[in-house]
Amino acid sequence: MAGKRSVKERLSRDVIVASALVLADSEGLDAVTIRRLATDHGVTPMALYWHFKDKDLLLDGLAERVLDEVEIPVYPAGELPAWHVRIRDVCRAILRSLQQHPEVADLVHKRFMGCTAGLDLAEMFFAALREAGFDEQRMGEIGIQALHNMVVLVTMEPGERAPKASEEEVHRRTREKRIVLESLAPERYPNIVACAPILVSKSVEDHYLNLGVELMVEGIRAVQAKL
């Protein structure tokens, strides 16, 4: 009995999720299984089932952890910024967390409204939209699109995302993709050929992600201006 208690204490829910997140970051989401985590911790899979009945619940825990890591913007009392500034701040905060765990980011799509951390972020977003004058229909439509767009910005960012591959392998794949685009007929695709290096490589200093946020915020402001 004492041995069972020590295993349960050592393998708390937080410990398992933290271990799964490290595994996903280093080897990809496919590597995250109950059996693999049990092996890494030197226990039987049954020891993990105390906390997670199946892999879907484990993935729920991963998404919740990533969202819980988002540093929600805090403003001094009486100094609340304009609604669009708050939206921008929330989006950037979400992106910073998702960027740390790109292999897990796609899990957030279906789980934003399934945990306290995601609900808190959504409530901040919707509160700003209400202040902007949007009705419930528009609040829901704009809010959910914007939150999901943050995930897409990370998961669809140009450049290779292969945790198991070496840096040399990543460079090789990127180079091959660039060559394919640069080899297109210039008379038919002159602009794609010209942009080829940008289309296959990560941008420096997060220009791509920052541009994505600005396009979205300015788009919402343009819709709001027509109210």
Salt bridges, closest charged atoms under 4 A:
ASP14 OD1 - ARG65 NH2 3.70
ASP25 OD2 - HIS101 ND1 2.81
GLU27 OE2 - ARG36 NH2 2.86
ASP40 OD1 - ARG36 NE 3.12
ASP60 OD1 - ARG111 NE 2.47
GLU64 OE1 - ARG13 NH2 3.84
GLU69 OE1 - HIS101 NE2 2.92
GLU103 OE2 - ARG161 NH1 3.27
ASP106 OD1 - HIS109 NE2 3.56
GLU131 OE1 - ARG86 NH2 2.94
GLU136 OE2 - ARG130 NH2 3.42
GLU141 OE1 - ARG138 NH1 3.41
GLU157 OE1 - LYS202 NZ 3.25
GLU160 OE1 - ARG173 NH1 3.50
GLU160 OE2 - LYS177 NZ 2.72
GLU167 OE2 - HIS171 NE2 3.48
GLU169 OE2 - ARG172 NH2 2.48
GLU169 OE2 - ARG173 NE 3.08
GLU176 OE2 - ARG172 NH1 2.44
GLU182 OE1 - ARG178 NE 3.57
GLU205 OE1 - HIS207 NE2 3.69
GLU214 OE2 - ARG88 NE 2.80
GLU214 OE2 - ARG92 NH2 3.07
GLU218 OE2 - ARG88 NH2 3.76
GLU218 OE2 - ARG221 NH1 3.55
